[in-house]
Amino acid sequence: MLARKNHLLSFSMKHILILFILSSVITIPATNSENLPISPMLNTSPSCTIFTVAIGDTVFYGNNEDWRTHELGLWYVPSQNISTLGGSRSIYGGVFIGFPDKETGELYLNPCGGMNEHGLIFDINGLPSLGLYDNPNGSDFWTHNVCYFGTSLWDCKTVEEVIEWYKTHKWDMTIGGQLHYADASGDAVVISVDPSTNKWAFTRKTGNYLISTNFNLNNTGNAYDYPCGRYNIAEWYLSRIETEEDLTVQACADILYEVHMEGSCHTLYSNIFDPVNLNLYLNYGERYEKQKRINLPEVLRQRRSFRQFNISYMTGVDGNLLVRLVRIDEGFYTPPVPTSFHILSLLAVGVVLTTSGAYLYKRRLK
């Protein structure tokens, strides 16, 4: 009996020792770079990291989409004339990245980012909701789209035009986010609600880069995450890109990897827009070391691949919109892999269970 008890204790201690060794070598990812801010990788709330960076003639716009859904798609809209309640109008072509509509499952209903044929780009950071009441005598929207902000790309070419677009339309709604726009010149702006006035505020890019995460750039009290580690890390890396030669697609992908999130609300996909050459890059690989390049003009020239959709809610009439819908291959999703926090938690549970089991079994042998 004593031999069995000693064997059991020896067996338990061996497993506890193994677990202890594993827990000592599995650590939260870090870096040896001096003064680099460290952000936890585990995430349970909506979060996105967006930046515009421009040096010389090179401009890039990086985005990590942090969310829970796994159903994604690209929808391309060529320039065309469409019928609206206000009559026929022309729109610019572009590409949008979208989530499916909860009721219909159609991906083209919810664009959360995109770029048009003139290099104007937008995406959205989530924020706690605020009331928006601005320009009551402004223009009504010709579109009935669930995402008015995306259709700004159908009307505008530049950041300056976007700002004017926001200032001349009538706004009476609740919004939970801020809009990050950039154009081919390298100009950029983040448009958010000023909580003190419930009107739009415009934060312009003043240096080589502009970053937005999940705190209101106009008022940090309106935030999911402030101070924000992702913001600080992105700023640390972007501030060290000093020449046009150093500003590359891979450099932007590396930054997006450093601020990617894991957990229940993880980085679902990561993309980079090049508004000068009208390229979209989808990042993939273990460290975003690979990119799939999509050239917008090449896709828009393939007119035979587009088809008409009857989208009355968008235009206000029973008109058709020429669209090409492409579901994003799952290979470009960033999987919700276990974090160091998860692994350490499992190891701790294993230690507790092993120790408890050994104690209870020991008592039975007495």
C-alpha positions in Angstrom: 0.0 0.0 0.0 2.8 2.4 0.9 4.5 1.7 -2.4 1.3 2.6 -4.2 1.0 5.8 -2.3 4.6 6.8 -3.0 4.1 5.9 -6.7 1.1 8.1 -6.8 2.8 11.1 -5.1 5.8 10.6 -7.5 3.5 10.5 -10.5 1.7 13.7 -9.3 4.9 15.6 -8.6 6.3 14.7 -12.0 3.2 16.2 -13.7 3.2 19.3 -11.5 6.9 19.8 -12.4 6.2 19.4 -16.1 3.4 21.9 -15.9 5.6 24.4 -13.9 8.3 24.1 -16.5 5.8 24.7 -19.4 4.3 27.7 -17.6 7.8 29.2 -17.1 8.6 29.1 -20.9 5.2 30.1 -22.3 5.0 33.8 -21.7 3.0 36.7 -23.0 4.6 37.9 -26.3 7.1 40.8 -25.7 9.9 42.5 -27.5 13.4 43.6 -26.6 12.9 47.0 -28.3 13.7 49.7 -25.8 10.7 51.8 -24.6 8.2 49.9 -26.8 4.7 50.1 -25.2 3.3 46.6 -24.5 -0.4 45.9 -25.1 -2.3 42.8 -23.9 -3.2 40.5 -26.9 -6.3 39.2 -25.3 -9.5 41.0 -26.3 -13.2 40.6 -25.5 -14.6 43.9 -26.8 -14.9 45.4 -30.3 -11.7 47.0 -31.3 -10.0 48.0 -34.6 -6.7 49.7 -35.4 -6.4 52.0 -38.4 -3.6 54.2 -39.6 -2.7 56.3 -42.6 1.0 56.9 -43.3 2.5 59.0 -46.2 6.0 59.9 -47.1 6.8 61.5 -50.4 4.7 59.9 -53.1 4.0 56.7 -51.1 0.7 56.4 -49.2 -0.6 53.4 -47.2 -3.7 52.8 -45.2 -3.6 49.9 -42.7 -6.6 48.3 -40.9 -7.1 45.4 -38.5 -10.8 44.4 -38.3 -11.4 43.0 -34.8 -14.8 41.3 -34.5 -16.5 38.0 -33.9 -18.2 37.1 -37.2 -16.5 34.9 -39.7 -18.7 35.6 -42.8 -17.0 38.3 -44.9 -16.9 39.4 -48.5 -15.7 42.0 -51.0 -18.2 43.7 -53.2 -17.1 45.7 -56.2 -19.3 48.5 -57.7 -18.2 50.0 -61.0 -18.9 53.6 -61.9 -22.4 53.8 -63.3 -25.6 55.8 -63.5 -28.3 54.7 -61.0 -31.9 55.8 -60.4 -32.7 57.5 -57.1 -35.7 59.4 -55.6 -33.9 62.5 -56.7 -33.5 61.3 -60.3 -30.6 59.7 -62.2 -27.1 60.2 -60.8 -23.6 58.9 -61.5 -21.5 57.2 -58.8 -17.8 56.4 -58.6 -16.7 52.8 -58.6 -15.0 51.1 -55.7 -14.4 48.0 -53.6 -16.0 47.5 -50.2 -15.3 45.0 -47.4 -18.5 43.9 -45.7 -20.2 41.8 -43.1 -23.5 39.9 -43.9 -26.8 41.4 -43.1 -28.3 39.6 -40.1 -31.7 39.1 -41.8 -30.8 38.3 -45.4 -27.3 37.1 -45.1 -26.3 39.2 -48.1 -22.8 40.6 -47.7 -23.2 43.8 -49.7 -25.5 45.3 -47.1 -22.9 46.2 -44.5 -19.8 47.8 -45.9 -17.3 48.5 -43.0 -14.5 49.8 -45.1 -13.5 50.4 -48.7 -11.6 52.4 -51.4 -13.0 54.0 -54.6 -11.4 54.4 -58.0 -10.0 57.8 -57.1 -8.1 56.4 -54.0 -10.5 57.7 -51.4 -10.6 55.2 -48.4 -12.7 54.8 -45.3 -13.1 52.5 -42.4 -14.7 52.7 -38.9 -13.5 52.4 -35.3 -16.2 51.3 -32.8 -17.0 53.7 -29.9 -19.7 53.9 -27.3 -22.8 55.4 -29.0 -23.5 59.2 -29.0 -26.3 61.3 -30.3 -25.5 63.2 -33.5 -27.6 66.3 -34.4 -25.8 68.4 -36.9 -26.6 70.8 -39.8 -30.5 70.5 -39.6 -30.9 72.5 -42.8 -28.5 70.4 -44.8 -29.1 68.0 -47.6 -31.0 64.8 -47.2 -29.3 61.6 -48.3 -30.2 60.3 -51.7 -29.3 56.8 -50.5 -31.2 54.6 -48.1 -28.2 52.5 -47.4 -27.7 51.2 -43.9 -24.1 52.7 -44.1 -24.3 56.3 -45.3 -20.6 56.6 -44.7 -19.7 54.0 -47.2 -21.6 55.8 -49.9 -19.6 58.9 -49.4 -17.1 57.1 -51.6 -19.7 57.2 -54.4 -19.8 61.0 -54.2 -16.3 62.1 -53.2 -12.7 61.9 -54.5 -10.7 63.5 -51.7 -10.6 64.1 -48.0 -11.5 67.8 -48.6 -14.6 66.7 -50.5 -15.5 64.3 -47.7 -15.3 67.0 -45.1 -17.6 69.2 -47.1 -19.9 66.2 -47.7 -20.3 65.8 -43.9 -20.7 69.5 -43.3 -23.5 69.9 -45.9 -25.7 66.8 -45.1 -28.3 66.7 -42.4 -27.5 64.4 -39.4 -30.0 63.2 -36.8 -29.0 59.8 -35.5 -27.1 57.8 -32.9 -23.7 56.6 -33.9 -21.2 54.3 -32.2 -18.0 55.0 -34.0 -15.6 57.4 -35.7 -14.7 57.4 -39.5 -11.1 57.4 -40.7 -10.7 58.7 -44.3 -7.6 59.0 -46.4 -6.9 59.8 -50.1 -4.2 59.4 -52.7 -2.4 62.6 -51.8 -1.7 61.3 -48.3 -4.3 63.6 -46.7 -6.3 62.0 -43.9 -9.0 62.9 -41.3 -10.8 61.2 -38.5 -14.5 62.3 -38.2 -16.1 61.8 -34.8 -18.9 63.2 -32.7 -18.0 65.9 -30.2 -19.8 64.9 -27.0 -20.1 68.5 -25.8 -22.0 69.6 -28.9 -23.3 66.4 -30.5 -21.9 67.7 -33.8 -19.2 66.4 -36.1 -15.5 67.1 -35.2 -12.7 66.7 -37.6 -9.2 65.6 -36.6 -6.7 66.1 -39.5 -3.4 64.4 -40.2 -0.6 66.9 -39.4 2.6 64.7 -39.7 3.5 61.6 -41.6 0.8 59.5 -40.0 -2.7 59.5 -38.4 -3.8 56.7 -36.1 -7.3 55.8 -34.8 -8.3 53.0 -32.4 -11.2 52.8 -30.0 -11.1 56.1 -28.3 -12.6 59.3 -29.7 -9.7 61.5 -31.0 -11.8 64.5 -30.2 -12.7 63.5 -26.7 -11.0 60.6 -25.0 -13.8 60.2 -22.5 -15.8 58.6 -25.3 -13.8 55.3 -25.5 -13.8 51.5 -25.2 -10.1 51.5 -24.5 -8.1 54.5 -23.2 -5.2 54.7 -22.8 -4.9 52.3 -25.7 -1.9 50.0 -26.0 -2.6 49.3 -29.6 -2.5 53.0 -30.4 0.8 53.4 -28.5 2.5 50.5 -30.3 1.4 51.6 -33.8 2.7 55.1 -33.0 6.0 53.7 -31.8 6.6 51.9 -35.0 5.2 54.5 -37.4 7.4 57.2 -35.8 10.4 55.2 -36.7 9.6 55.1 -40.5 11.5 58.1 -41.6 12.2 57.6 -45.3 10.1 56.7 -48.3 12.3 53.6 -48.9 11.4 52.3 -45.5 7.6 52.8 -46.1 6.6 49.5 -47.7 3.6 47.2 -47.7 5.5 44.7 -45.5 6.4 47.4 -43.0 2.7 48.2 -42.6 1.8 44.5 -42.4 4.4 44.1 -39.6 2.8 47.0 -37.6 -0.6 45.4 -38.1 0.7 42.1 -36.8 2.1 43.8 -33.7 -1.3 45.2 -32.8 -3.4 42.3 -33.8 -5.8 40.9 -31.2 -6.7 37.4 -30.0 -9.6 36.2 -27.8 -13.3 36.2 -28.4 -13.2 39.5 -30.3 -10.1 38.8 -32.4 -8.5 40.3 -35.5 -10.8 38.8 -38.1 -8.9 40.1 -41.1 -6.1 42.5 -41.8 -5.8 44.7 -44.9 -3.7 47.5 -46.5 -4.9 49.9 -49.1 -2.5 51.6 -51.5 -4.5 54.6 -52.9 -1.8 55.8 -55.2 -1.7 52.5 -57.2 -5.3 51.5 -56.2 -4.2 48.2 -54.7 -5.8 46.3 -51.9 -3.7 43.8 -49.9 -5.1 41.1 -47.7 -2.5 40.0 -45.1 -2.1 36.4 -44.1 0.5 34.0 -42.7 1.5 33.4 -39.1 3.1 36.9 -38.9 1.3 38.6 -41.8 4.4 38.0 -43.9 2.3 37.4 -47.0 -0.1 39.5 -48.9 -2.7 38.9 -51.6 -2.7 41.9 -54.0 -6.0 43.0 -55.7 -5.8 45.8 -58.2 -9.0 47.7 -58.2 -9.0 49.0 -61.9 -8.3 45.4 -63.1 -11.3 44.1 -61.4 -13.6 46.9 -62.4 -12.7 46.4 -66.0 -14.1 42.9 -65.9 -17.7 44.1 -66.6 -18.9 40.6 -67.6 -18.4 39.4 -64.1 -20.8 41.9 -62.6 -24.6 41.4 -62.3 -27.6 43.6 -61.5 -29.0 43.7 -58.0 -32.4 45.2 -57.3 -31.5 47.2 -54.2 -34.4 49.5 -53.6 -33.4 50.3 -50.0 -30.2 51.8 -51.3 -31.5 54.1 -53.9 -35.0 54.7 -52.7 -36.5 53.3 -55.9 -36.8 49.9 -57.5 -33.6 50.4 -59.5 -30.7 48.1 -60.2 -27.1 48.4 -59.0 -24.3 46.7 -60.9 -22.3 44.7 -58.3 -19.8 41.8 -58.1 -19.8 39.9 -54.9 -16.8 37.8 -53.8 -16.7 36.0 -50.5 -13.3 36.3 -48.8 -11.5 32.9 -48.7 -11.2 31.6 -45.2 -7.4 31.4 -45.7 -7.3 35.2 -45.2 -9.2 35.0 -41.9 -7.0 35.4 -38.8 -8.0 32.4 -36.6 -8.8 33.0 -32.9 -5.7 31.1 -31.6 -5.2 30.5 -27.9 -3.2 33.3 -26.2 -0.5 32.9 -23.6 -3.1 34.0 -21.0 -5.3 31.1 -22.1 -2.4 28.6 -22.0 -1.3 29.7 -18.5 -4.9 29.5 -17.3 -5.1 25.9 -18.5 -1.8 25.0 -16.9 -2.9 26.5 -13.6 -6.2 24.5 -13.8 -4.1 21.3 -14.5 -1.9 21.9 -11.5 -4.9 22.4 -9.2 -6.7 19.3 -10.6 -3.6 17.1 -10.3 -2.8 18.2 -6.8 -6.4 17.8 -5.7 -6.6 14.3 -7.2 -3.5 13.2 -5.6 -4.7 14.5 -2.2 -8.1 12.8 -2.5 -6.6 9.5 -3.7 -4.1 9.6 -0.8 -6.9 9.9 1.7 -8.7 6.9 0.2 -5.5 4.8 0.6 -5.2 5.5 4.3 
